[in-house]
Amino acid sequence: MYGKEIKKILVTREQIAKRVKELGEQITRDYAGEPLTLVCTLRGATLFFADLVREIRGDVEIDFIACSSYGAGTTSSGEVKMIKDLSSPIAGKNIIVVEDIIDTGTTLYYLKKLLEARNPKSLKVCSFLDKPSRRKVEFKGDYIGFEIENEYVVGYGLDYDQKMRNLPDVCVLAPEVYMGDLNKVL
Ligand code: 5GP
């Protein structure tokens, strides 16, 4: 069903739906009776975020933030830029930052420090994917959807050069795509 730019499907939409439901139930239990603000990191986490919030019961607010440590392509620049800040203050609130993937750890390390300085009541991180073998900065997520190997993935919100976010499954990108052979495979 996918073209040559996709090497394989890594996580199917059915596996995603099941795991997102489990994470929603776990978060619902952990924050029982406590108001919660879920912060979506743009743009990669949007699809995960939209599914996750609907699996959480209770008093939930949402907000959005955008940081970037990647340029075009598949390697991290190591520099984190704030592109869009939250719309509301977070002091005294229970916050869960919802991220698409923890790779080198650079983005979340920076983001967590930045948000901690605003004195939330609590601050946790929920990441859809985690690539622990790629860490450059020590960072551990509190809620993780799936741990994956060191392969560049696209789909379910994750992009290659701003494309492929709309694929319903998590897929491994064919290395030819980022080896500069784009025209041959597409
Ligand atoms: P970190 O700062 O942890 O190195 O990078 C986090 C960001 O890098 C993620 O939010 C995501 O945008 C991007 N990233 C890391 N690995 C992948 C991957 O396999 N696929 C895609 N599409 N983006 C990735």
Backbone and ligand atoms as CSV (ligand in chain L), in Angstrom:
chain,resi,resn,atom,element,x,y,z
A,1,MET,N,N,0.803,-1.221,0.000
A,1,MET,CA,C,0.000,0.000,0.000
A,1,MET,C,C,0.843,1.282,0.000
A,2,TYR,N,N,2.099,1.188,0.465
A,2,TYR,CA,C,2.974,2.360,0.393
A,2,TYR,C,C,3.933,2.201,-0.779
A,3,GLY,N,N,4.556,3.329,-1.192
A,3,GLY,CA,C,5.480,3.284,-2.323
A,3,GLY,C,C,6.890,2.881,-1.911
A,4,LYS,N,N,7.817,3.033,-2.846
A,4,LYS,CA,C,9.211,2.614,-2.622
A,4,LYS,C,C,9.930,3.460,-1.581
A,5,GLU,N,N,9.371,4.624,-1.282
A,5,GLU,CA,C,10.024,5.486,-0.283
A,5,GLU,C,C,9.885,4.915,1.124
A,6,ILE,N,N,9.017,3.908,1.270
A,6,ILE,CA,C,8.824,3.258,2.565
A,6,ILE,C,C,9.490,1.884,2.551
A,7,LYS,N,N,10.387,1.665,3.547
A,7,LYS,CA,C,11.070,0.365,3.648
A,7,LYS,C,C,10.138,-0.671,4.254
A,8,LYS,N,N,9.472,-0.307,5.345
A,8,LYS,CA,C,8.537,-1.234,5.985
A,8,LYS,C,C,7.629,-0.497,6.977
A,9,ILE,N,N,6.540,-1.161,7.316
A,9,ILE,CA,C,5.686,-0.631,8.386
A,9,ILE,C,C,6.263,-1.125,9.703
A,10,LEU,N,N,6.480,-0.192,10.635
A,10,LEU,CA,C,7.070,-0.568,11.925
A,10,LEU,C,C,5.995,-0.749,12.991
A,11,VAL,N,N,5.044,0.176,13.053
A,11,VAL,CA,C,3.942,0.078,14.018
A,11,VAL,C,C,2.641,0.327,13.242
A,12,THR,N,N,1.737,-0.628,13.294
A,12,THR,CA,C,0.490,-0.489,12.529
A,12,THR,C,C,-0.490,0.433,13.248
A,13,ARG,N,N,-1.490,0.912,12.506
A,13,ARG,CA,C,-2.498,1.811,13.100
A,13,ARG,C,C,-3.264,1.107,14.219
A,14,GLU,N,N,-3.437,-0.211,14.097
A,14,GLU,CA,C,-4.139,-0.953,15.154
A,14,GLU,C,C,-3.290,-1.008,16.432
A,15,GLN,N,N,-1.996,-1.256,16.265
A,15,GLN,CA,C,-1.093,-1.271,17.436
A,15,GLN,C,C,-1.035,0.114,18.082
A,16,ILE,N,N,-1.050,1.157,17.239
A,16,ILE,CA,C,-1.015,2.531,17.755
A,16,ILE,C,C,-2.262,2.797,18.597
A,17,ALA,N,N,-3.437,2.474,18.038
A,17,ALA,CA,C,-4.703,2.758,18.728
A,17,ALA,C,C,-4.752,2.060,20.088
A,18,LYS,N,N,-4.278,0.800,20.121
A,18,LYS,CA,C,-4.302,0.014,21.363
A,18,LYS,C,C,-3.391,0.660,22.420
A,19,ARG,N,N,-2.191,1.033,21.979
A,19,ARG,CA,C,-1.209,1.591,22.925
A,19,ARG,C,C,-1.640,2.986,23.419
A,20,VAL,N,N,-2.218,3.782,22.527
A,20,VAL,CA,C,-2.663,5.131,22.911
A,20,VAL,C,C,-3.771,5.023,23.960
A,21,LYS,N,N,-4.646,4.053,23.776
A,21,LYS,CA,C,-5.730,3.832,24.740
A,21,LYS,C,C,-5.137,3.473,26.120
A,22,GLU,N,N,-4.129,2.583,26.097
A,22,GLU,CA,C,-3.476,2.186,27.363
A,22,GLU,C,C,-2.831,3.389,28.049
A,23,LEU,N,N,-2.144,4.213,27.256
A,23,LEU,CA,C,-1.490,5.397,27.838
A,23,LEU,C,C,-2.530,6.344,28.428
A,24,GLY,N,N,-3.649,6.525,27.721
A,24,GLY,CA,C,-4.726,7.388,28.201
A,24,GLY,C,C,-5.286,6.879,29.520
A,25,GLU,N,N,-5.441,5.567,29.616
A,25,GLU,CA,C,-5.971,4.974,30.853
A,25,GLU,C,C,-4.982,5.160,32.006
A,26,GLN,N,N,-3.705,4.975,31.693
A,26,GLN,CA,C,-2.671,5.130,32.721
A,26,GLN,C,C,-2.618,6.582,33.237
A,27,ILE,N,N,-2.678,7.530,32.306
A,27,ILE,CA,C,-2.645,8.953,32.693
A,27,ILE,C,C,-3.905,9.306,33.489
A,28,THR,N,N,-5.054,8.790,33.056
A,28,THR,CA,C,-6.317,9.030,33.780
A,28,THR,C,C,-6.192,8.552,35.222
A,29,ARG,N,N,-5.622,7.362,35.406
A,29,ARG,CA,C,-5.440,6.802,36.763
A,29,ARG,C,C,-4.467,7.650,37.568
A,30,ASP,N,N,-3.338,8.020,36.957
A,30,ASP,CA,C,-2.288,8.741,37.675
A,30,ASP,C,C,-2.729,10.135,38.138
A,31,TYR,N,N,-3.644,10.764,37.382
A,31,TYR,CA,C,-4.064,12.131,37.722
A,31,TYR,C,C,-5.502,12.181,38.239
A,32,ALA,N,N,-6.023,11.050,38.677
A,32,ALA,CA,C,-7.424,10.975,39.107
A,32,ALA,C,C,-7.806,12.174,39.982
A,33,GLY,N,N,-8.805,12.929,39.555
A,33,GLY,CA,C,-9.285,14.065,40.355
A,33,GLY,C,C,-8.461,15.329,40.234
A,34,GLU,N,N,-7.320,15.268,39.571
A,34,GLU,CA,C,-6.433,16.438,39.443
A,34,GLU,C,C,-6.588,17.057,38.054
A,35,PRO,N,N,-6.740,18.376,37.952
A,35,PRO,CA,C,-6.771,18.979,36.621
A,35,PRO,C,C,-5.409,18.839,35.937
A,36,LEU,N,N,-5.443,18.743,34.631
A,36,LEU,CA,C,-4.235,18.428,33.879
A,36,LEU,C,C,-4.184,19.274,32.605
A,37,THR,N,N,-2.991,19.804,32.307
A,37,THR,CA,C,-2.810,20.504,31.023
A,37,THR,C,C,-1.861,19.693,30.161
A,38,LEU,N,N,-2.343,19.345,28.974
A,38,LEU,CA,C,-1.513,18.599,28.027
A,38,LEU,C,C,-0.937,19.587,27.017
A,39,VAL,N,N,0.385,19.564,26.887
A,39,VAL,CA,C,1.070,20.476,25.977
A,39,VAL,C,C,1.555,19.693,24.761
A,40,CYS,N,N,1.040,20.059,23.609
A,40,CYS,CA,C,1.424,19.392,22.367
A,40,CYS,C,C,2.610,20.098,21.746
A,41,THR,N,N,3.652,19.346,21.430
A,41,THR,CA,C,4.793,19.932,20.731
A,41,THR,C,C,4.521,19.833,19.226
A,42,LEU,N,N,4.500,20.990,18.594
A,42,LEU,CA,C,4.227,21.053,17.147
A,42,LEU,C,C,5.495,20.735,16.372
A,43,ARG,N,N,5.443,20.120,15.162
A,43,ARG,CA,C,4.205,19.657,14.604
A,43,ARG,C,C,4.038,18.154,14.725
A,44,GLY,N,N,5.161,17.473,15.025
A,44,GLY,CA,C,5.190,16.009,14.965
A,44,GLY,C,C,4.213,15.281,15.862
A,45,ALA,N,N,3.879,15.884,17.043
A,45,ALA,CA,C,3.063,15.154,18.021
A,45,ALA,C,C,1.557,15.347,17.814
A,46,THR,N,N,1.167,16.113,16.791
A,46,THR,CA,C,-0.248,16.509,16.686
A,46,THR,C,C,-1.219,15.337,16.567
A,47,LEU,N,N,-0.858,14.341,15.779
A,47,LEU,CA,C,-1.807,13.230,15.571
A,47,LEU,C,C,-1.906,12.384,16.843
A,48,PHE,N,N,-0.751,12.102,17.437
A,48,PHE,CA,C,-0.699,11.370,18.705
A,48,PHE,C,C,-1.483,12.127,19.771
A,49,PHE,N,N,-1.259,13.416,19.844
A,49,PHE,CA,C,-1.903,14.281,20.838
A,49,PHE,C,C,-3.427,14.217,20.711
A,50,ALA,N,N,-3.905,14.369,19.478
A,50,ALA,CA,C,-5.364,14.377,19.242
A,50,ALA,C,C,-5.990,13.052,19.669
A,51,ASP,N,N,-5.289,11.959,19.424
A,51,ASP,CA,C,-5.817,10.647,19.833
A,51,ASP,C,C,-5.707,10.468,21.349
A,52,LEU,N,N,-4.562,10.885,21.910
A,52,LEU,CA,C,-4.328,10.686,23.346
A,52,LEU,C,C,-5.319,11.467,24.210
A,53,VAL,N,N,-5.557,12.741,23.893
A,53,VAL,CA,C,-6.450,13.548,24.752
A,53,VAL,C,C,-7.840,12.923,24.836
A,54,ARG,N,N,-8.244,12.257,23.740
A,54,ARG,CA,C,-9.594,11.660,23.746
A,54,ARG,C,C,-9.655,10.359,24.535
A,55,GLU,N,N,-8.493,9.855,24.961
A,55,GLU,CA,C,-8.452,8.643,25.790
A,55,GLU,C,C,-8.253,8.981,27.269
A,56,ILE,N,N,-8.170,10.283,27.571
A,56,ILE,CA,C,-7.971,10.696,28.970
A,56,ILE,C,C,-9.286,11.234,29.518
A,57,ARG,N,N,-9.688,10.737,30.654
A,57,ARG,CA,C,-10.921,11.205,31.308
A,57,ARG,C,C,-10.550,12.220,32.387
A,58,GLY,N,N,-11.419,13.194,32.614
A,58,GLY,CA,C,-11.162,14.169,33.672
A,58,GLY,C,C,-11.058,15.576,33.117
A,59,ASP,N,N,-10.507,16.453,33.958
A,59,ASP,CA,C,-10.461,17.874,33.679
A,59,ASP,C,C,-9.166,18.196,32.914
A,60,VAL,N,N,-9.290,18.311,31.589
A,60,VAL,CA,C,-8.096,18.459,30.752
A,60,VAL,C,C,-8.122,19.768,29.954
A,61,GLU,N,N,-7.001,20.489,29.998
A,61,GLU,CA,C,-6.831,21.652,29.109
A,61,GLU,C,C,-5.723,21.317,28.123
A,62,ILE,N,N,-5.721,22.004,26.985
A,62,ILE,CA,C,-4.635,21.759,26.015
A,62,ILE,C,C,-3.943,23.070,25.635
A,63,ASP,N,N,-2.670,22.952,25.285
A,63,ASP,CA,C,-1.904,24.102,24.810
A,63,ASP,C,C,-0.847,23.575,23.830
A,64,PHE,N,N,-0.216,24.501,23.127
A,64,PHE,CA,C,0.710,24.107,22.057
A,64,PHE,C,C,2.017,24.878,22.162
A,65,ILE,N,N,3.106,24.191,21.821
A,65,ILE,CA,C,4.427,24.830,21.841
A,65,ILE,C,C,5.217,24.275,20.649
A,66,ALA,N,N,6.113,25.057,20.117
A,66,ALA,CA,C,6.939,24.547,19.007
A,66,ALA,C,C,8.401,24.882,19.228
A,67,CYS,N,N,9.215,23.836,19.201
A,67,CYS,CA,C,10.669,23.975,19.268
A,67,CYS,C,C,11.236,23.186,18.104
A,68,SER,N,N,12.442,23.492,17.718
A,68,SER,CA,C,13.017,22.725,16.633
A,68,SER,C,C,14.498,22.495,16.858
A,69,SER,N,N,14.932,21.243,16.649
A,69,SER,CA,C,16.372,20.986,16.684
A,69,SER,C,C,16.805,20.382,15.355
A,70,TYR,N,N,15.863,20.297,14.422
A,70,TYR,CA,C,16.165,19.693,13.125
A,70,TYR,C,C,16.007,20.709,12.014
A,71,GLY,N,N,16.884,20.648,11.046
A,71,GLY,CA,C,16.665,21.394,9.802
A,71,GLY,C,C,15.937,20.460,8.857
A,72,ALA,N,N,16.048,20.688,7.566
A,72,ALA,CA,C,15.502,19.725,6.603
A,72,ALA,C,C,16.427,18.518,6.629
A,73,GLY,N,N,15.874,17.314,6.523
A,73,GLY,CA,C,16.720,16.121,6.502
A,73,GLY,C,C,16.514,15.277,7.731
A,74,THR,N,N,17.469,14.409,8.036
A,74,THR,CA,C,17.263,13.426,9.100
A,74,THR,C,C,18.275,13.520,10.229
A,75,THR,N,N,19.141,14.538,10.235
A,75,THR,CA,C,20.103,14.637,11.335
A,75,THR,C,C,19.868,15.889,12.160
A,76,SER,N,N,20.078,15.754,13.458
A,76,SER,CA,C,19.821,16.867,14.359
A,76,SER,C,C,20.938,17.891,14.276
A,77,SER,N,N,20.576,19.170,14.342
A,77,SER,CA,C,21.594,20.219,14.313
A,77,SER,C,C,22.192,20.423,15.707
A,78,GLY,N,N,21.509,19.883,16.754
A,78,GLY,CA,C,21.997,20.055,18.118
A,78,GLY,C,C,21.609,21.391,18.732
A,79,GLU,N,N,21.010,22.261,17.948
A,79,GLU,CA,C,20.573,23.564,18.453
A,79,GLU,C,C,19.072,23.554,18.587
A,80,VAL,N,N,18.564,24.068,19.718
A,80,VAL,CA,C,17.115,24.089,19.914
A,80,VAL,C,C,16.619,25.527,19.817
A,81,LYS,N,N,15.624,25.716,18.991
A,81,LYS,CA,C,15.030,27.049,18.808
A,81,LYS,C,C,13.584,27.019,19.267
A,82,MET,N,N,13.156,28.043,20.011
A,82,MET,CA,C,11.731,28.166,20.351
A,82,MET,C,C,11.047,28.888,19.197
A,83,ILE,N,N,10.048,28.248,18.638
A,83,ILE,CA,C,9.364,28.835,17.485
A,83,ILE,C,C,8.014,29.428,17.891
A,84,LYS,N,N,7.343,28.713,18.807
A,84,LYS,CA,C,6.052,29.214,19.302
A,84,LYS,C,C,5.912,28.858,20.766
A,85,ASP,N,N,5.622,29.852,21.601
A,85,ASP,CA,C,5.484,29.612,23.040
A,85,ASP,C,C,4.042,29.230,23.377
A,86,LEU,N,N,3.840,28.763,24.617
A,86,LEU,CA,C,2.500,28.426,25.104
A,86,LEU,C,C,1.605,29.664,25.090
A,87,SER,N,N,0.287,29.440,25.028
A,87,SER,CA,C,-0.648,30.572,25.061
A,87,SER,C,C,-0.969,30.991,26.490
A,88,SER,N,N,-0.863,30.059,27.460
A,88,SER,CA,C,-1.248,30.361,28.847
A,88,SER,C,C,-0.107,30.074,29.813
A,89,PRO,N,N,-0.098,30.762,30.982
A,89,PRO,CA,C,0.907,30.461,32.019
A,89,PRO,C,C,0.686,29.064,32.591
A,90,ILE,N,N,1.750,28.425,33.088
A,90,ILE,CA,C,1.619,27.061,33.611
A,90,ILE,C,C,1.913,26.963,35.107
A,91,ALA,N,N,2.193,28.093,35.759
A,91,ALA,CA,C,2.528,28.074,37.192
A,91,ALA,C,C,1.412,27.396,37.986
A,92,GLY,N,N,1.788,26.457,38.850
A,92,GLY,CA,C,0.829,25.786,39.725
A,92,GLY,C,C,-0.013,24.710,39.047
A,93,LYS,N,N,0.259,24.434,37.769
A,93,LYS,CA,C,-0.557,23.445,37.048
A,93,LYS,C,C,0.178,22.114,36.864
A,94,ASN,N,N,-0.609,21.037,36.702
A,94,ASN,CA,C,-0.032,19.745,36.341
A,94,ASN,C,C,0.118,19.716,34.823
A,95,ILE,N,N,1.365,19.549,34.376
A,95,ILE,CA,C,1.652,19.619,32.939
A,95,ILE,C,C,2.191,18.284,32.440
A,96,ILE,N,N,1.676,17.832,31.302
A,96,ILE,CA,C,2.333,16.736,30.580
A,96,ILE,C,C,2.678,17.253,29.186
A,97,VAL,N,N,3.963,17.234,28.872
A,97,VAL,CA,C,4.407,17.600,27.534
A,97,VAL,C,C,4.283,16.359,26.658
A,98,VAL,N,N,3.581,16.507,25.546
A,98,VAL,CA,C,3.364,15.365,24.645
A,98,VAL,C,C,4.226,15.558,23.406
A,99,GLU,N,N,5.164,14.615,23.224
A,99,GLU,CA,C,6.171,14.730,22.155
A,99,GLU,C,C,6.004,13.566,21.173
A,100,ASP,N,N,6.519,13.735,19.962
A,100,ASP,CA,C,6.433,12.637,18.986
A,100,ASP,C,C,7.490,11.567,19.247
A,101,ILE,N,N,8.738,12.014,19.443
A,101,ILE,CA,C,9.831,11.038,19.586
A,101,ILE,C,C,10.981,11.647,20.385
A,102,ILE,N,N,11.581,10.830,21.250
A,102,ILE,CA,C,12.808,11.257,21.942
A,102,ILE,C,C,13.956,10.585,21.203
A,103,ASP,N,N,14.838,11.413,20.665
A,103,ASP,CA,C,15.938,10.894,19.852
A,103,ASP,C,C,17.242,11.161,20.617
A,104,THR,N,N,17.933,12.245,20.318
A,104,THR,CA,C,19.152,12.552,21.081
A,104,THR,C,C,18.818,13.042,22.498
A,105,GLY,N,N,17.586,13.497,22.694
A,105,GLY,CA,C,17.161,14.018,24.007
A,105,GLY,C,C,17.333,15.522,24.124
A,106,THR,N,N,17.985,16.126,23.137
A,106,THR,CA,C,18.316,17.554,23.199
A,106,THR,C,C,17.076,18.441,23.355
A,107,THR,N,N,16.062,18.199,22.516
A,107,THR,CA,C,14.876,19.067,22.517
A,107,THR,C,C,14.168,19.021,23.867
A,108,LEU,N,N,13.919,17.823,24.372
A,108,LEU,CA,C,13.153,17.722,25.617
A,108,LEU,C,C,13.952,18.175,26.828
A,109,TYR,N,N,15.243,17.966,26.800
A,109,TYR,CA,C,16.096,18.438,27.890
A,109,TYR,C,C,15.952,19.957,28.003
A,110,TYR,N,N,16.014,20.619,26.855
A,110,TYR,CA,C,15.888,22.067,26.796
A,110,TYR,C,C,14.480,22.503,27.200
A,111,LEU,N,N,13.488,21.851,26.615
A,111,LEU,CA,C,12.098,22.239,26.841
A,111,LEU,C,C,11.695,22.045,28.299
A,112,LYS,N,N,12.140,20.935,28.896
A,112,LYS,CA,C,11.774,20.653,30.281
A,112,LYS,C,C,12.367,21.707,31.216
A,113,LYS,N,N,13.617,22.072,30.969
A,113,LYS,CA,C,14.265,23.103,31.787
A,113,LYS,C,C,13.526,24.431,31.674
A,114,LEU,N,N,13.169,24.767,30.458
A,114,LEU,CA,C,12.469,26.024,30.194
A,114,LEU,C,C,11.120,26.071,30.924
A,115,LEU,N,N,10.384,24.956,30.879
A,115,LEU,CA,C,9.055,24.927,31.496
A,115,LEU,C,C,9.143,24.803,33.018
A,116,GLU,N,N,10.154,24.081,33.508
A,116,GLU,CA,C,10.342,23.955,34.957
A,116,GLU,C,C,10.551,25.331,35.603
A,117,ALA,N,N,11.227,26.200,34.898
A,117,ALA,CA,C,11.505,27.546,35.408
A,117,ALA,C,C,10.229,28.366,35.595
A,118,ARG,N,N,9.128,27.898,35.028
A,118,ARG,CA,C,7.846,28.615,35.163
A,118,ARG,C,C,7.009,28.082,36.332
A,119,ASN,N,N,7.615,27.208,37.130
A,119,ASN,CA,C,7.009,26.681,38.358
A,119,ASN,C,C,5.664,25.979,38.219
A,120,PRO,N,N,5.566,24.987,37.349
A,120,PRO,CA,C,4.336,24.184,37.317
A,120,PRO,C,C,4.240,23.359,38.598
A,121,LYS,N,N,3.021,22.882,38.928
A,121,LYS,CA,C,2.884,22.010,40.103
A,121,LYS,C,C,3.623,20.700,39.844
A,122,SER,N,N,3.456,20.153,38.648
A,122,SER,CA,C,4.194,18.953,38.247
A,122,SER,C,C,4.442,19.028,36.745
A,123,LEU,N,N,5.491,18.330,36.306
A,123,LEU,CA,C,5.845,18.368,34.885
A,123,LEU,C,C,6.338,16.997,34.446
A,124,LYS,N,N,5.594,16.377,33.531
A,124,LYS,CA,C,6.002,15.069,33.012
A,124,LYS,C,C,6.034,15.096,31.499
A,125,VAL,N,N,6.656,14.067,30.943
A,125,VAL,CA,C,6.777,13.984,29.486
A,125,VAL,C,C,6.201,12.667,28.994
A,126,CYS,N,N,5.340,12.768,27.999
A,126,CYS,CA,C,4.780,11.582,27.345
A,126,CYS,C,C,5.231,11.610,25.893
A,127,SER,N,N,6.014,10.620,25.493
A,127,SER,CA,C,6.472,10.591,24.105
A,127,SER,C,C,5.915,9.357,23.392
A,128,PHE,N,N,5.418,9.571,22.202
A,128,PHE,CA,C,4.870,8.465,21.410
A,128,PHE,C,C,5.955,7.419,21.126
A,129,LEU,N,N,7.129,7.883,20.683
A,129,LEU,CA,C,8.232,6.962,20.391
A,129,LEU,C,C,9.475,7.349,21.189
A,130,ASP,N,N,10.362,6.377,21.355
A,130,ASP,CA,C,11.625,6.611,22.059
A,130,ASP,C,C,12.722,5.803,21.378
A,131,LYS,N,N,13.836,6.479,21.061
A,131,LYS,CA,C,15.004,5.795,20.482
A,131,LYS,C,C,16.150,5.907,21.485
A,132,PRO,N,N,16.160,5.080,22.539
A,132,PRO,CA,C,17.166,5.254,23.605
A,132,PRO,C,C,18.607,5.124,23.119
A,133,SER,N,N,18.834,4.343,22.057
A,133,SER,CA,C,20.210,4.130,21.584
A,133,SER,C,C,20.824,5.387,20.968
A,134,ARG,N,N,20.011,6.402,20.694
A,134,ARG,CA,C,20.493,7.626,20.038
A,134,ARG,C,C,20.812,8.768,21.005
A,135,ARG,N,N,20.625,8.544,22.303
A,135,ARG,CA,C,20.764,9.636,23.273
A,135,ARG,C,C,22.142,10.291,23.278
A,136,LYS,N,N,22.129,11.627,23.278
A,136,LYS,CA,C,23.369,12.388,23.486
A,136,LYS,C,C,23.287,13.118,24.813
A,137,VAL,N,N,22.052,13.411,25.228
A,137,VAL,CA,C,21.795,14.086,26.497
A,137,VAL,C,C,20.962,13.117,27.321
A,138,GLU,N,N,21.314,12.951,28.614
A,138,GLU,CA,C,20.548,12.005,29.417
A,138,GLU,C,C,19.117,12.503,29.578
A,139,PHE,N,N,18.165,11.705,29.144
A,139,PHE,CA,C,16.759,12.099,29.275
A,139,PHE,C,C,15.862,10.870,29.289
A,140,LYS,N,N,14.929,10.855,30.259
A,140,LYS,CA,C,14.010,9.722,30.365
A,140,LYS,C,C,12.571,10.247,30.349
A,141,GLY,N,N,11.763,9.706,29.441
A,141,GLY,CA,C,10.352,10.091,29.402
A,141,GLY,C,C,9.576,9.386,30.504
A,142,ASP,N,N,8.431,9.967,30.917
A,142,ASP,CA,C,7.617,9.355,31.974
A,142,ASP,C,C,6.614,8.358,31.397
A,143,TYR,N,N,6.089,8.663,30.219
A,143,TYR,CA,C,5.170,7.756,29.519
A,143,TYR,C,C,5.701,7.584,28.095
A,144,ILE,N,N,5.871,6.327,27.674
A,144,ILE,CA,C,6.410,6.046,26.336
A,144,ILE,C,C,5.464,5.100,25.594
A,145,GLY,N,N,5.153,5.449,24.353
A,145,GLY,CA,C,4.307,4.575,23.536
A,145,GLY,C,C,5.057,3.338,23.093
A,146,PHE,N,N,6.117,3.550,22.311
A,146,PHE,CA,C,6.916,2.434,21.792
A,146,PHE,C,C,8.396,2.801,21.796
A,147,GLU,N,N,9.222,1.831,22.219
A,147,GLU,CA,C,10.666,1.992,22.096
A,147,GLU,C,C,11.071,1.422,20.742
A,148,ILE,N,N,11.858,2.145,19.968
A,148,ILE,CA,C,12.246,1.650,18.639
A,148,ILE,C,C,13.759,1.701,18.450
A,149,GLU,N,N,14.203,0.978,17.409
A,149,GLU,CA,C,15.634,0.942,17.073
A,149,GLU,C,C,16.020,2.249,16.368
A,150,ASN,N,N,17.312,2.339,16.072
A,150,ASN,CA,C,17.810,3.531,15.400
A,150,ASN,C,C,17.507,3.515,13.895
A,151,GLU,N,N,16.269,3.834,13.569
A,151,GLU,CA,C,15.868,3.935,12.168
A,151,GLU,C,C,15.028,5.207,12.042
A,152,TYR,N,N,15.108,5.876,10.904
A,152,TYR,CA,C,14.329,7.103,10.729
A,152,TYR,C,C,12.903,6.744,10.335
A,153,VAL,N,N,11.958,7.174,11.159
A,153,VAL,CA,C,10.560,6.799,10.926
A,153,VAL,C,C,9.715,8.000,10.504
A,154,VAL,N,N,8.670,7.681,9.748
A,154,VAL,CA,C,7.723,8.701,9.287
A,154,VAL,C,C,6.309,8.185,9.489
A,155,GLY,N,N,5.350,9.102,9.405
A,155,GLY,CA,C,3.942,8.729,9.528
A,155,GLY,C,C,3.394,9.020,10.903
A,156,TYR,N,N,2.061,9.013,11.034
A,156,TYR,CA,C,1.371,9.316,12.281
A,156,TYR,C,C,1.934,10.606,12.888
A,157,GLY,N,N,2.108,11.607,12.037
A,157,GLY,CA,C,2.571,12.919,12.503
A,157,GLY,C,C,4.040,13.190,12.234
A,158,LEU,N,N,4.828,12.126,12.105
A,158,LEU,CA,C,6.278,12.314,11.914
A,158,LEU,C,C,6.584,12.524,10.425
A,159,ASP,N,N,7.496,13.442,10.155
A,159,ASP,CA,C,7.725,13.839,8.762
A,159,ASP,C,C,9.087,13.441,8.220
A,160,TYR,N,N,9.207,13.498,6.904
A,160,TYR,CA,C,10.499,13.632,6.257
A,160,TYR,C,C,10.372,14.879,5.391
A,161,ASP,N,N,11.128,15.926,5.750
A,161,ASP,CA,C,11.068,17.168,4.995
A,161,ASP,C,C,9.639,17.705,4.891
A,162,GLN,N,N,8.913,17.636,5.988
A,162,GLN,CA,C,7.527,18.116,6.134
A,162,GLN,C,C,6.489,17.259,5.408
A,163,LYS,N,N,6.918,16.157,4.811
A,163,LYS,CA,C,5.939,15.293,4.143
A,163,LYS,C,C,5.772,13.990,4.919
A,164,MET,N,N,4.774,13.229,4.542
A,164,MET,CA,C,4.486,11.881,5.065
A,164,MET,C,C,3.889,11.871,6.462
A,165,ARG,N,N,3.569,13.037,7.012
A,165,ARG,CA,C,2.945,13.064,8.341
A,165,ARG,C,C,1.575,12.390,8.312
A,166,ASN,N,N,0.957,12.354,7.146
A,166,ASN,CA,C,-0.410,11.830,7.018
A,166,ASN,C,C,-0.473,10.310,6.890
A,167,LEU,N,N,0.654,9.614,6.834
A,167,LEU,CA,C,0.586,8.143,6.771
A,167,LEU,C,C,-0.013,7.630,8.079
A,168,PRO,N,N,-0.994,6.739,8.009
A,168,PRO,CA,C,-1.662,6.298,9.251
A,168,PRO,C,C,-0.840,5.341,10.121
A,169,ASP,N,N,0.204,4.722,9.539
A,169,ASP,CA,C,1.063,3.809,10.313
A,169,ASP,C,C,2.426,4.472,10.522
A,170,VAL,N,N,3.198,3.967,11.491
A,170,VAL,CA,C,4.590,4.417,11.634
A,170,VAL,C,C,5.440,3.556,10.714
A,171,CYS,N,N,6.156,4.206,9.803
A,171,CYS,CA,C,6.909,3.480,8.775
A,171,CYS,C,C,8.381,3.858,8.824
A,172,VAL,N,N,9.221,2.896,8.400
A,172,VAL,CA,C,10.653,3.185,8.275
A,172,VAL,C,C,10.884,3.725,6.869
A,173,LEU,N,N,11.540,4.871,6.819
A,173,LEU,CA,C,11.831,5.516,5.543
A,173,LEU,C,C,12.933,4.730,4.828
A,174,ALA,N,N,12.781,4.527,3.520
A,174,ALA,CA,C,13.845,3.858,2.763
A,174,ALA,C,C,15.081,4.741,2.790
A,175,PRO,N,N,16.248,4.199,3.185
A,175,PRO,CA,C,17.442,5.052,3.313
A,175,PRO,C,C,17.778,5.789,2.019
A,176,GLU,N,N,17.418,5.211,0.875
A,176,GLU,CA,C,17.689,5.880,-0.412
A,176,GLU,C,C,17.092,7.283,-0.442
A,177,VAL,N,N,15.993,7.473,0.272
A,177,VAL,CA,C,15.312,8.768,0.240
A,177,VAL,C,C,16.225,9.858,0.788
A,178,TYR,N,N,16.912,9.546,1.902
A,178,TYR,CA,C,17.768,10.597,2.467
A,178,TYR,C,C,19.233,10.441,2.075
A,179,MET,N,N,19.524,9.437,1.240
A,179,MET,CA,C,20.890,9.319,0.724
A,179,MET,C,C,21.042,10.163,-0.547
A,180,GLY,N,N,20.034,10.954,-0.854
A,180,GLY,CA,C,20.149,11.849,-2.012
A,180,GLY,C,C,19.636,11.237,-3.296
A,181,ASP,N,N,19.006,10.063,-3.183
A,181,ASP,CA,C,18.504,9.363,-4.358
A,181,ASP,C,C,17.003,9.562,-4.517
A,182,LEU,N,N,16.543,10.676,-4.026
A,182,LEU,CA,C,15.113,10.941,-3.943
A,182,LEU,C,C,14.389,10.716,-5.266
A,183,ASN,N,N,14.967,11.201,-6.345
A,183,ASN,CA,C,14.281,11.116,-7.634
A,183,ASN,C,C,14.131,9.686,-8.128
A,184,LYS,N,N,15.079,8.829,-7.748
A,184,LYS,CA,C,15.025,7.435,-8.186
A,184,LYS,C,C,13.895,6.681,-7.527
A,185,VAL,N,N,13.656,6.943,-6.244
A,185,VAL,CA,C,12.683,6.122,-5.526
A,185,VAL,C,C,11.271,6.700,-5.562
A,186,LEU,N,N,11.135,7.994,-5.766
A,186,LEU,CA,C,9.784,8.572,-5.710
A,186,LEU,C,C,9.109,8.546,-7.087
L,1,5GP,P1,P,15.995,15.169,19.785
L,1,5GP,O1,O,16.122,16.584,20.226
L,1,5GP,O2,O,15.540,14.218,20.844
L,1,5GP,O3,O,17.234,14.687,19.084
L,1,5GP,O4,O,14.976,15.188,18.606
L,1,5GP,C1,C,13.654,15.236,18.736
L,1,5GP,C2,C,13.011,15.612,17.426
L,1,5GP,O5,O,13.713,15.094,16.309
L,1,5GP,C3,C,11.662,14.976,17.367
L,1,5GP,O6,O,10.703,15.803,17.963
L,1,5GP,C4,C,11.453,14.800,15.876
L,1,5GP,O7,O,10.865,15.944,15.330
L,1,5GP,C5,C,12.845,14.613,15.312
L,1,5GP,N1,N,13.147,13.184,15.063
L,1,5GP,C6,C,14.005,12.385,15.712
L,1,5GP,N2,N,14.012,11.133,15.212
L,1,5GP,C7,C,13.114,11.141,14.210
L,1,5GP,C8,C,12.643,10.127,13.313
L,1,5GP,O8,O,13.022,8.948,13.316
L,1,5GP,N3,N,11.691,10.532,12.417
L,1,5GP,C9,C,11.217,11.811,12.355
L,1,5GP,N4,N,10.299,12.065,11.436
L,1,5GP,N5,N,11.636,12.773,13.191
L,1,5GP,C10,C,12.567,12.437,14.121
